[in-house]
Amino acid sequence: VWGGFAVDNATLNRFFALHFLMPFIVMALSMLHLLFLHQTGSNNPLGIKSSMNMVPFHMYHTFKDMVGFTVLLMPLTFIALFFPNILG
């Protein structure tokens, strides 16, 4: 990342490029992890395969995450639109 003997334009350009690309790399690795987890399944400590306690991933967790996102986003949107001075 360091472009020379001192922090100069080359160093800053490389740092900014790395800073921009890092979220995409993390997101790609997370999606790859979820893909492999979905294909192989998670291990339980006893090693017994039981589908009795399984919850479908897509509908349950997707809905739960959407509700949580909405619960967090709605008050923030309300504050940002009607009381913007509170946020600074």
C-alpha positions as CSV (number, residue, x, y, z in Angstrom):
1,V,0.0,0.0,0.0
2,W,2.9,2.4,0.8
3,G,3.9,4.0,-2.4
4,G,7.3,5.4,-1.5
5,F,9.5,6.7,1.3
6,A,6.7,9.0,2.6
7,V,2.9,9.2,2.4
8,D,2.3,10.8,-0.9
9,N,-0.2,10.7,-3.8
10,A,0.5,7.0,-4.7
11,T,0.0,5.9,-1.1
12,L,-3.3,7.8,-0.8
13,N,-4.6,6.5,-4.2
14,R,-3.8,2.9,-3.2
15,F,-5.4,3.4,0.2
16,F,-8.5,4.9,-1.2
17,A,-8.8,2.1,-3.8
18,L,-8.4,-0.5,-1.0
19,H,-10.9,1.4,1.1
20,F,-13.4,1.4,-1.8
21,L,-13.0,-2.3,-2.7
22,M,-12.9,-3.8,0.8
23,P,-16.8,-3.8,1.4
24,F,-17.3,-5.6,-1.9
25,I,-14.7,-8.2,-1.1
26,V,-16.2,-8.8,2.3
27,M,-19.7,-9.0,0.8
28,A,-18.5,-11.5,-1.8
29,L,-16.8,-13.7,0.8
30,S,-19.9,-13.6,3.0
31,M,-22.1,-14.7,0.1
32,L,-19.6,-17.5,-0.7
33,H,-19.7,-18.5,2.9
34,L,-23.5,-18.6,2.9
35,L,-23.5,-20.6,-0.3
36,F,-21.1,-23.3,1.1
37,L,-23.1,-23.3,4.4
38,H,-26.3,-23.8,2.4
39,Q,-24.8,-26.7,0.3
40,T,-23.2,-28.7,3.1
41,G,-25.4,-27.7,6.1
42,S,-24.3,-26.8,9.6
43,N,-22.9,-29.5,11.9
44,N,-24.4,-30.3,15.3
45,P,-22.2,-31.4,18.2
46,L,-23.7,-34.9,18.4
47,G,-23.4,-35.6,14.6
48,I,-27.0,-36.8,14.4
49,K,-28.9,-35.7,11.3
50,S,-32.3,-34.6,12.4
51,S,-34.6,-32.5,10.4
52,M,-37.1,-32.2,13.2
53,N,-35.6,-29.0,14.6
54,M,-34.8,-27.4,11.3
55,V,-36.2,-24.0,10.4
56,P,-36.3,-23.1,6.7
57,F,-33.6,-20.5,6.1
58,H,-35.2,-18.4,3.3
59,M,-38.6,-17.4,4.6
60,Y,-38.0,-17.3,8.3
61,H,-34.6,-15.5,8.4
62,T,-35.3,-13.3,5.4
63,F,-38.6,-12.1,7.0
64,K,-36.9,-11.7,10.4
65,D,-34.1,-9.6,8.8
66,M,-36.5,-7.5,6.8
67,V,-38.6,-6.7,9.9
68,G,-35.5,-5.8,11.9
69,F,-34.2,-3.6,9.1
70,T,-37.6,-1.8,8.9
71,V,-37.8,-1.3,12.6
72,L,-34.4,0.3,12.6
73,L,-34.8,2.3,9.4
74,M,-38.2,3.8,10.1
75,P,-37.3,5.8,13.2
76,L,-34.1,7.0,11.6
77,T,-36.0,8.1,8.5
78,F,-38.6,9.9,10.6
79,I,-35.9,11.7,12.6
80,A,-34.0,12.6,9.4
81,L,-37.0,14.0,7.6
82,F,-38.8,15.8,10.5
83,F,-36.1,16.6,13.0
84,P,-32.8,16.9,11.0
85,N,-31.2,19.1,13.6
86,I,-31.1,16.2,16.1
87,L,-28.7,14.2,13.9
88,G,-26.2,17.1,13.8
